[in-house]
Amino acid sequence: MTPPTKRRPVGHHHGDLRNSLLRASLELVGERGPHGFTLAEASRRAGVSVAAPYKHFADRDALLAELATQGYREQHHRFATAINASDDPAEQLASFAAAYVRFAAEEPALFDVTFNAGLDKSRHAELASAGDRVAGLLLPVARQLAPAPDAAFDLLLRIAAAAHGLAVFLRQGLFGMAGAALSDTEERAARTVRAIATGDGARS
C-alpha cells in the first residue's frame, strides 16, 4: 500500500516567502491602492502566517518601499530602451514620455506604489538610490538642450510633469477606454514633450 503523500505546509512557498509576499502585496495594491490593505491581508493572500512578513520587512512601508524600488528599476529599463532608440535629445525625451505613459498603463500597480505611496525616501536608502538612477539616466539628455544645471533640471521637471499628467488622464479614462487610447496618448505625450524640449525655454 502506498503511503499518503505529505503536503507541504501552507506558506512554505519553496523558500520564496519574500517574493510571495511582494507578489501578493502588488496584487492588493492593484485592487485597493497602496494604502488599502494591511500586512495581515497580504499574509493571508500569500498563504502565510501574519507573523511571516516581519522576517523580511520591518513594517508595511518597508514592503511598499521594496515594491516602489522594483517600480523604479522597471522604469529605468524601459526608459533606457526608449532613449537609446535615437541620438537626438529632443526625440530621446519624447520617447521617454511615451514610455512613461506605457509604463503607467501596463504596470498600474507598480506606478501607483511608486508615486502614490507617500514613502519617506530618507528612510529607505535603496528606494532613494533607485529613483536617483532614473533621474541620472535622463538629466544628461536634458543637459544637451539646457546646459545650465538648474535649467536642465527645470526642463526635465516640466517634461516629467507633462508625461505624468497624461499618464494619469489615460488611467482615468479621459482619453477613452478603447485599445487605441494608449497609442494615442503615447503619441500625444511625445508631441507635447517635443514642443517643450524645442521651445524657447529649453535653452534658457
C-alpha positions, 0 to 999 in steps of 0.5 A: 500500500502506498503511503499518503503523500505529505503536503507541504505546509501552507506558506512554505512557498519553496523558500520564496516567502519574500517574493510571495509576499511582494507578489501578493502585496502588488496584487492588493495594491492593484485592487485597493491602492497602496494604502488599502490593505494591511500586512495581515491581508497580504499574509493571508493572500500569500498563504502565510502566517501574519507573523511571516512578513516581519522576517523580511520587512520591518513594517508595511512601508518597508514592503511598499518601499521594496515594491516602489524600488522594483517600480523604479528599476522597471522604469529605468529599463524601459526608459533606457530602451526608449532613449537609446532608440535615437541620438537626438535629445529632443526625440530621446525625451519624447520617447521617454514620455511615451514610455512613461505613459506605457509604463503607467498603463501596463504596470498600474500597480507598480506606478501607483506604489511608486508615486502614490505611496507617500514613502519617506525616501530618507528612510529607505536608502535603496528606494532613494538610490533607485529613483536617483538612477532614473533621474541620472539616466535622463538629466544628461539628455536634458543637459544637451538642450539646457546646459545650465544645471538648474535649467536642465533640471527645470526642463526635465521637471516640466517634461516629467510633469507633462508625461505624468499628467497624461499618464494619469488622464489615460488611467482615468479614462479621459482619453477613452477606454478603447485599445487605441487610447494608449497609442494615442496618448503615447503619441500625444505625450511625445508631441507635447514633450517635443514642443517643450524640449524645442521651445524657447525655454529649453535653452534658457 
